[in-house]
Amino acid sequence: AMSLPGVSGPSVIAPLKTLRLTAQEWFVCAVAACGFLFDSYELLMLPLVVRPALMELGGIRPGSPEFTFWFGLLFYIPAIAGGAFGLLGGYLTDRFGRQRILTASIMLYAVSSFLTGFATNLPMLLVLRCLVFIGICVEFVAAVAWLAEIFPDPRRRETVLGTTQAFSSVGGLLVALAGGVAASLAAGRPINVFGWFTLPPMSLPPIVLPHFLSFLGHIDNPHADWRYTLMSGLVPALPLLLVRPFLPESPPWLKKRLAGRLARPSVAALFSPGLWRTTCLVTGMFTLSFAASFGALLQAPQIVPGLPETQAAVAAAQKMLPSEEYYASLRAQWRAAGRPEDEIEQRVIAENRRITGPVVQGMAARVTTFQEMGGLTGRCALAVLAVWLVSRRRLLRCFLIPAAVVLPATFAWAGTTSLPAFESGLFLAGFLIIGQFSFWG
C-alpha cells in the first residue's frame, strides 16, 4: 500500500509487476549464473593448489620465508591486477558493449586457467593467475551491468541479480569437487563424489609441454593433481562458444550507441555531492568483506595440513612409499642421463608428493565443500530475509554481528583442534561472510 504525493484519502494500492520471465530472459539469467559460478570456481582454485604448486615449482618448504613470500605474491598481486583492470573493464563495457566484453572476459580467464596447468616456474604461474583474475573482475563488471539494464524494473532487477549471484557458491562446491576428483585420480584411488556415490579409479593423460615449448622448462610431475584442477577451468569456455551468437545486447546501451549518445564514463561522477558519501561507505565495506574472505576463509586449505586427522592420514600414506632401493635405482638412472644433483633431489621429492600430496589435497577440498555449502545457505538466507526486513542496515547486521564471534572462534580454536570442528566453523563462517556478497552485488 502506498500513499501518492498530493493525493488525500485512503492509500492507493500499487500493482506489483509480474516476475515471470520470457524464454530469452531465462536464457540471459542462465548465462549470467554460469558466469558468476565460474568466477568463483576460478577464484577458489588458488587456495587449493597454491601449496603443492609452490612445493613443486619452487622446491619451497611450507613455513619458510620463501614460501610466505611467494604465497603472498600469488594471493595479492593477481587481486591488484584484477581490481585495476576491473575499472578498465567498466570503460570497455561502455565502449564495446556488455555482451561482447562479457564473452571476451570469460574466454580470457578460461584459457589462462588451462595454460596455468602447464606452468614450469613461479613467475609463469603468477603471470597466468593475473590474467585469470583480470578476466574474473572484468566479467563481474560486465555481467552486473548487463543484467541491470536488461531488467530495468527495480524489483525484477534485485531478484535476478540476487538469484544469479547465488550460483557463485555452486562454483565453490564444484571446485571442491574438482580438487577432490583430481586428488583421487592422481593417487589412483576410487573417486568419491560428495559422499553420495563412488566411481572406480581412473587415469588422466600426463601433462607435458610440446617439444617446441621445451625452452620454458620441464614438468617434474606430469600427473600432479593441482595441474588437473587448474586445467579444468577451461570448461566454461566450451559451452560459451556455442551460445555466444544467441546472447542479446543490453537494450539501453544499444539504443544509445545507435543514436550516437554514448558518453565517456566518469569516475569523478561517483564522487559528486549526491554520491560521494555512498561511494566511500560502500567501497570501504565491500573491501572489508573481501578482506574477511581473503584473510580468513581462503586460508582454510593452508590450515588443514596441521590438523591431527590430516597428519594421521599422511602418516598412513607414507607407509605406501617405495623402498630405498627403488629411489636408489631412480637416482642412478637420472645420474646416467646427466641430470644435476639438485634436479635429482627435486624429482625424488616430487615422487614422494605423488603419494602423500593427494591425501592433503583431498582433505582440503573437503573443507572447502563445507565452507561453500555454508556460503550457498547464507546467500539463500539473505534472499529470504530481504523480503521480511525492509531495512537494509538491519539485514546486514544479521550477518555482521554473529560473524564477529564466529570468525575468531573458527580460526583461533576450531582450526587448531580437529577437522570436524574446523568444518563446522567454516560452514558458519561461510554462511555469514559469503552470504553478504549477494547483498553487495
KOLRO-170025 format. One record per residue (C-alpha): z negated, y negated, x negated. Coordinates in steps of 0.5 Angstrom, whole numbers, padded with zeros to 4 digits, always signed. Example, Ala and Ser with C-alpha at 12.3 -4.5 7.8 and 13.67 -1.06 7.14 Angstrom:
// KOLRO-170025
-0016+0009-0025-0014+0002-0027
END
This chain:
// KOLRO-170025
+0000+0000+0000+0002-0007-0003+0001-0014+0000+0007-0018-0001+0006-0025-0004+0007-0030+0001+0006-0026+0007+0000-0026+0011-0003-0020+0016-0003-0013+0014-0001-0009+0008+0006-0007+0007+0008+0000+0005+0013+0000+0000+0017+0006+0000+0017+0011-0006+0024+0012-0010+0025+0020-0010+0024+0023-0017+0030+0028-0015+0035+0028-0021+0042+0030-0021+0045+0035-0025+0048+0030-0030+0040+0027-0031+0038+0034-0031+0042+0035-0037+0040+0029-0040+0033+0031-0040+0034+0038-0043+0038+0035-0049+0032+0030-0050+0027+0035-0049+0030+0039-0054+0031+0033-0059+0023+0032-0058+0022+0039-0059+0026+0040-0066+0023+0033-0068+0016+0037-0068+0019+0043-0071+0022+0040-0077+0016+0035-0078+0011+0041-0078+0014+0046-0082+0012+0042-0088+0004+0044-0088+0006+0051-0087+0011+0051-0093+0008+0046-0098+0003+0050-0101+0008+0056-0103+0013+0051-0105+0009+0048-0110+0007+0054-0113+0014+0057-0114+0018+0051-0115+0013+0047-0120+0008+0053-0122+0003+0049-0120-0004+0052-0118-0008+0049-0112-0013+0045-0113-0010+0042-0120-0009+0035-0121-0001+0036-0121-0002+0040-0114-0005+0034-0111+0000+0029-0114+0006+0033-0111+0002+0035-0105+0001+0027-0103+0008+0025-0105+0011+0031-0100+0007+0028-0095+0008+0021-0095+0014+0019-0099+0018+0022-0093+0014+0019-0088+0015+0012-0091+0023+0013-0091+0023+0015-0084+0019+0009-0082+0024+0004-0086+0030+0008-0083+0027+0008-0076+0027+0001-0076+0034+0001-0078+0036+0007-0073+0034+0001-0068+0039-0003-0070+0044+0003-0071+0043+0005-0064+0044-0002-0061+0051-0003-0066+0054+0004-0065+0051+0007-0058+0045+0011-0056+0048+0018-0055+0052+0017-0062+0046+0016-0066+0042+0021-0063+0047+0026-0064+0048+0024-0072+0041+0024-0073+0040+0031-0070+0045+0033-0075+0042+0030-0081+0035+0033-0080+0038+0040-0078+0043+0040-0084+0038+0037-0089+0033+0042-0087+0037+0048-0088+0039+0045-0095+0032+0045-0097+0031+0052-0097+0036+0052-0103+0031+0047-0107+0030+0049-0114+0026+0044-0116+0021+0039-0113+0025+0033-0114+0030+0036-0110+0025+0038-0105+0023+0031-0104+0029+0028-0103+0032+0033-0098+0025+0032-0094+0026+0025-0094+0033+0026-0091+0029+0030-0085+0024+0025-0084+0029+0020-0083+0033+0024-0078+0027+0025-0074+0025+0018-0074+0032+0015-0072+0033+0021-0067+0026+0019-0063+0028+0012-0063+0035+0013-0060+0032+0018-0055+0027+0014-0052+0032+0008-0052+0037+0013-0049+0032+0016-0043+0029+0009-0042+0036+0006-0040+0039+0012-0036+0032+0012-0032+0031+0004-0030+0026+0006-0025+0019+0005-0028+0016+0011-0024+0022+0016-0026+0022+0013-0033+0015+0014-0034+0015+0021-0031+0022+0023-0035+0019+0020-0042+0012+0024-0041+0015+0031-0039+0021+0031-0044+0016+0029-0050+0011+0035-0048+0016+0039-0051+0014+0037-0058+0008+0041-0057+0013+0047-0056+0016+0045-0062+0010+0046-0066+0009+0053-0063+0016+0055-0065+0015+0053-0072+0008+0057-0072+0012+0063-0069+0018+0062-0074+0013+0062-0080+0009+0068-0078+0016+0072-0077+0018+0069-0084+0012+0072-0087+0013+0079-0084+0020+0079-0086+0018+0077-0093+0013+0082-0093+0017+0088-0090+0011+0088-0084+0012+0089-0077+0013+0082-0073+0008+0080-0068+0010+0075-0063+0004+0071-0061+0000+0078-0060+0005+0079-0054+0009+0085-0057+0011+0087-0064+0018+0088-0067+0020+0093-0072+0020+0091-0080+0027+0088-0081+0030+0084-0087+0034+0078-0088+0039+0077-0094+0037+0074-0100+0037+0066-0101+0042+0065-0107+0046+0059-0110+0053+0059-0110+0056+0060-0117+0059+0053-0117+0052+0050-0116+0048+0054-0121+0047+0048-0125+0042+0046-0120+0037+0051-0123+0035+0058-0121+0031+0061-0115+0026+0065-0117+0024+0069-0110+0030+0069-0106+0026+0073-0101+0021+0067-0100+0018+0066-0093+0018+0059-0094+0025+0058-0095+0027+0062-0089+0022+0058-0085+0026+0051-0087+0033+0054-0086+0031+0056-0079+0031+0048-0078+0039+0049-0077+0038+0052-0070+0038+0045-0066+0045+0043-0069+0049+0049-0067+0048+0048-0059+0049+0041-0060+0056+0042-0063+0057+0045-0056+0054+0040-0051+0056+0033-0055+0062+0032-0051+0059+0032-0045+0053+0027-0046+0053+0021-0043+0052+0014-0046+0047+0009-0044+0050+0005-0038+0047-0002-0039+0049-0001-0047+0056+0001-0045+0056-0005-0040+0054-0010-0045+0059-0007-0050+0065-0007-0045+0063-0015-0043+0062-0017-0051+0055-0019-0050+0052-0014-0055+0047-0019-0058+0044-0017-0065+0037-0014-0065+0031-0019-0067+0024-0016-0070+0022-0023-0069+0022-0023-0062+0017-0018-0062+0012-0023-0064+0014-0028-0059+0008-0032-0056+0008-0027-0050+0009-0021-0054+0005-0021-0061-0002-0019-0059+0001-0013-0055+0006-0011-0061+0000-0012-0066-0005-0008-0062+0000-0002-0060+0002-0002-0067-0005-0001-0070-0007+0004-0065-0001+0008-0066-0002+0008-0073-0009+0011-0073-0006+0016-0068-0002+0019-0073-0007+0018-0079-0011+0023-0075-0005+0027-0074-0003+0027-0082-0010+0026-0085-0013+0032-0081-0009+0036-0076-0003+0037-0081-0008+0039-0087-0011+0045-0083-0006+0050-0086-0009+0048-0093-0016+0050-0091-0014+0057-0089-0014+0060-0096-0021+0058-0097-0024+0062-0090-0027+0068-0091-0023+0072-0087-0016+0070-0091-0020+0071-0097-0021+0078-0095-0014+0079-0092-0011+0077-0099-0016+0082-0103-0014+0088-0099-0006+0086-0100-0008+0085-0108-0009+0093-0108-0002+0094-0106+0000+0090-0112+0005+0094-0117+0002+0097-0123+0001+0094-0130+0007+0099-0132+0011+0096-0127+0010+0089-0130+0011+0091-0137+0018+0094-0135+0020+0088-0132+0018+0083-0138+0021+0088-0142+0028+0087-0138+0027+0080-0138+0026+0079-0145+0032+0083-0147+0036+0079-0142+0034+0073-0147+0029+0070-0142+0024+0065-0145+0017+0067-0144+0015+0061-0139+0020+0063-0134+0018+0071-0135+0011+0069-0133+0013+0065-0127+0017+0071-0125+0011+0075-0125+0007+0070-0121+0013+0070-0116+0013+0077-0116+0005+0077-0114+0006+0072-0109+0012+0076-0106+0006+0081-0103+0000+0076-0102+0004+0070-0100+0006+0072-0093-0001+0074-0092-0004+0067-0093+0003+0064-0089+0002+0069-0083-0005+0066-0082-0004+0059-0083+0002+0060-0078-0003+0063-0073-0008+0057-0074-0002+0052-0072-0001+0056-0066-0008+0054-0064-0007+0047-0065+0000+0046-0062-0003+0050-0056-0008+0045-0055-0003+0039-0056+0001+0042-0050-0005+0043-0046-0007+0036-0048+0000+0033-0046-0001+0036-0039-0008+0034-0038-0006+0027-0040+0000+0027-0035-0005+0029-0029-0010+0024-0031-0005+0019-0031-0004+0020-0023-0011+0019-0022-0013+0014-0027-0010+0007-0026-0013+0004-0032-0009+0006-0038-0015+0004-0042-0020+0009-0038-0014+0014-0039-0014+0013-0047-0022+0013-0047-0022+0020-0044-0018+0022-0051-0021+0018-0056-0029+0018-0055-0029+0026-0055-0024+0026-0061-0030+0022-0065-0034+0028-0064-0029+0034-0064-0025+0032-0071-0032+0032-0075-0034+0038-0072-0028+0042-0073-0027+0040-0081-0034+0039-0083-0037+0045-0080-0032+0050-0077-0027+0049-0083-0032+0052-0088-0035+0057-0083-0030+0062-0080-0023+0063-0078-0025+0064-0070-0029+0057-0071-0023+0054-0074-0018+0056-0069-0023+0054-0063-0024+0047-0066-0017+0046-0068-0015+0047-0060-0020+0042-0058-0017+0037-0064-0010+0038-0062-0012+0037-0054-0015+0030-0056-0010+0028-0061-0003+0031-0060-0004+0029-0052-0004+0022-0054+0003+0022-0057+0006+0022-0050+0002+0016-0048+0005+0012-0053+0012+0014-0053
END
